[in-house]
Amino acid sequence: MNNFKERSFTKELLDNTGISFQDILVNMRELNTINTLLGGHSITLKGVQTLIKGRNKSTLTVCEIGSGGGDNLFAIAKHFKSDSYTLKLIGIDIKEECTKAALKNYPSLSANWITSDYEIAKLPDKPQIIFSSLFCHHFTNEALVKQLQWMYNNCIEGFFINDLHRHPLAYYSIKWITKAFSTSYLVKNDAPLSVLRGFTKKEWNTLLQQAGITNYSIKWKWAFRHLIVAKK
């Protein structure tokens, strides 16, 4: 029986080393489908729109930490294609396989892909916006406090986070969906586990306060996500 009152810290399979490139590609493809169908990308776009509201249109540098297969940055580039912003996109991921997947998935996307731990990554420009999507739940609470501080200190205008709300309905729904339709052993194992590693609104408030961040909002989004936006 799962305990939804507290976060799980069981390690996800994707956090291990030695996973084949083909398995990672299948995992990334299925996660992109889930993100698209369940509104994950629309939440990411809402995060960007919230931070640029009222801003004069010019060059906009957006950096994603834990960029995975590049789907979020591609969604941002596609959404702002007809706008008058000059976009500069930076994707940081510690796994070389993820960087390779992003290059393979979106060869025409003009983005700077960096294989590195985000904490030591050398950013070519200080971005206006830093964000993460389905990344925070991979970390302990202690590591997250430092991560929130890093995001705040290394952006110009603000950061946002798109991550999972820990809830029984979210857990059992994604467990059934992936069992029925997924062909990836990584997705079948990690998708339900990631919900157990997710957060409640109260936990987000505590983490942000511990990080010394006061100007923020937390909004619940379908399907069982939180959008956290912090402005400088």
C-alpha positions in Angstrom: 0.0 0.0 0.0 1.4 3.4 -1.1 1.7 6.2 1.4 0.6 9.4 -0.4 1.1 11.5 2.7 4.9 11.6 2.2 7.1 11.8 -0.9 8.7 8.5 -2.0 12.5 8.6 -2.6 12.7 5.3 -4.4 15.1 5.9 -7.3 13.6 5.9 -10.8 15.1 3.6 -13.5 16.0 6.6 -15.7 18.2 7.9 -13.0 20.5 4.9 -13.3 23.5 4.6 -15.7 23.9 2.1 -18.5 20.5 2.6 -20.2 20.7 2.0 -23.9 20.2 5.0 -26.3 17.3 3.2 -28.0 15.5 2.7 -24.7 15.9 6.4 -23.8 14.5 7.4 -27.2 11.4 5.3 -26.7 11.1 6.7 -23.2 11.4 10.3 -24.4 8.9 9.7 -27.2 6.3 8.3 -24.9 6.8 11.0 -22.3 6.3 13.6 -25.0 3.0 12.0 -26.0 1.8 11.9 -22.4 2.9 15.6 -22.0 1.0 16.6 -25.1 -2.2 14.7 -24.4 -2.4 15.6 -20.7 -1.6 19.3 -21.1 2.0 19.3 -19.9 3.3 21.4 -22.7 0.5 23.9 -22.3 1.5 24.4 -18.7 5.1 25.1 -19.7 3.9 27.7 -22.2 1.7 29.3 -19.5 4.8 29.6 -17.3 6.7 31.5 -20.0 3.7 33.7 -20.8 3.3 34.6 -17.1 6.9 35.8 -16.8 6.9 37.8 -20.1 3.5 39.4 -19.5 3.8 43.2 -20.2 7.4 42.8 -21.3 8.7 44.7 -24.4 9.3 42.2 -27.2 13.0 41.7 -27.9 15.5 39.0 -27.3 14.3 36.3 -24.9 16.7 33.7 -23.6 15.0 30.7 -22.0 17.0 27.9 -20.3 15.6 24.5 -19.3 17.4 22.4 -16.7 16.8 18.7 -17.1 15.9 19.3 -20.8 15.7 15.6 -21.7 14.7 15.0 -25.3 14.1 18.7 -26.0 10.3 18.5 -26.3 9.6 21.5 -24.0 12.0 23.8 -25.8 10.6 22.7 -29.2 7.1 23.5 -27.9 8.2 27.0 -26.8 10.0 27.6 -30.2 6.9 26.5 -32.1 4.5 28.6 -30.0 6.6 31.8 -30.4 7.5 31.2 -34.0 5.1 33.9 -35.3 5.8 36.3 -32.5 8.3 39.1 -32.6 10.6 37.7 -29.9 14.1 36.7 -30.9 14.4 33.4 -29.0 17.6 32.0 -27.6 17.1 28.5 -26.2 19.4 26.6 -23.8 18.9 23.0 -22.8 20.9 21.5 -19.9 20.9 17.8 -19.1 23.4 15.7 -17.2 22.9 12.7 -19.5 24.7 12.6 -22.8 22.1 10.3 -24.1 19.4 12.9 -23.5 21.5 15.6 -25.4 21.8 13.1 -28.3 18.1 12.4 -28.2 17.3 16.1 -28.4 19.6 16.6 -31.4 18.1 13.6 -33.1 14.5 14.6 -32.3 14.8 18.2 -33.3 17.8 18.7 -35.7 16.4 22.0 -37.0 15.8 23.5 -33.6 18.2 26.4 -32.9 19.2 25.6 -29.4 22.3 25.3 -27.3 22.4 21.8 -25.8 24.7 21.4 -22.9 25.6 18.1 -21.3 26.3 19.0 -17.7 25.1 19.0 -14.2 23.1 22.2 -14.1 25.0 23.5 -11.1 28.3 23.7 -13.0 27.0 24.4 -16.5 28.6 27.4 -18.2 25.7 29.5 -19.5 26.5 31.4 -22.7 24.1 34.1 -21.6 22.3 34.8 -18.4 18.8 33.8 -19.3 15.7 35.9 -18.7 13.8 32.7 -17.7 15.0 29.4 -16.3 12.5 26.5 -15.9 12.2 22.8 -15.3 9.5 20.4 -16.2 9.1 17.0 -14.5 12.6 17.5 -13.1 12.3 18.5 -9.5 10.7 15.2 -8.3 14.0 13.5 -9.0 15.6 15.3 -6.1 15.6 15.2 -2.3 14.0 18.1 -0.5 17.4 19.3 0.7 18.8 19.3 -2.9 15.7 21.1 -4.1 16.1 24.0 -1.8 19.6 24.5 -3.3 18.1 24.1 -6.8 15.5 26.7 -6.2 18.2 29.1 -5.0 20.3 28.4 -8.1 17.4 29.0 -10.4 16.6 32.3 -8.7 20.2 33.5 -8.7 20.9 32.6 -12.3 17.9 34.1 -14.1 17.2 37.8 -14.9 13.4 37.9 -14.7 12.2 34.7 -13.0 11.8 31.0 -13.1 9.0 28.5 -13.2 8.5 24.8 -12.5 6.0 22.4 -14.0 5.8 19.3 -11.9 3.6 16.6 -10.5 0.9 16.7 -7.8 1.2 13.6 -5.6 -2.4 12.2 -5.5 -3.9 8.7 -5.5 -6.0 9.4 -8.6 -3.0 10.6 -10.6 -1.0 7.6 -9.5 -3.5 4.9 -10.4 -4.6 6.6 -13.6 -1.1 6.8 -15.0 -0.3 3.3 -13.8 -3.3 1.9 -15.7 -2.6 4.0 -18.8 1.0 3.1 -19.1 0.3 -0.6 -18.4 -2.2 -0.7 -21.2 -0.5 1.4 -23.8 3.2 1.9 -23.1 5.9 -0.2 -24.8 8.7 1.3 -22.6 9.8 -0.5 -19.4 11.1 2.8 -18.2 7.8 4.6 -18.6 5.8 1.7 -17.0 8.0 1.8 -14.0 8.9 5.5 -13.7 5.6 7.2 -14.6 3.7 6.0 -11.5 6.8 6.2 -9.3 7.3 9.9 -10.4 3.8 10.7 -9.0 4.8 9.2 -5.7 7.9 11.4 -5.8 5.7 14.5 -6.5 4.6 17.3 -4.3 1.7 18.8 -2.5 1.1 22.6 -2.5 2.0 22.7 1.2 5.3 21.1 0.4 6.1 23.6 -2.3 5.3 26.5 0.1 7.8 25.0 2.6 10.5 24.4 0.0 10.3 27.9 -1.4 10.3 29.5 2.0 13.3 27.5 3.0 15.0 28.8 -0.2 14.3 32.4 0.8 12.0 33.0 -2.1 8.9 35.1 -1.3 7.5 36.5 -4.6 5.9 33.4 -6.1 2.6 31.7 -7.0 1.5 28.1 -7.0 -1.4 27.1 -9.2 -2.9 23.6 -9.7 -3.2 22.6 -13.3 -4.8 19.7 -15.1 -3.8 16.8 -15.1 -2.4 16.8 -11.6 0.4 19.3 -12.0 1.5 22.4 -10.2 2.8 25.5 -11.9 5.2 27.4 -9.7 6.2 30.8 -10.9 8.8 33.0 -9.1 9.5 36.5 -10.2 12.5 38.7 -9.3 
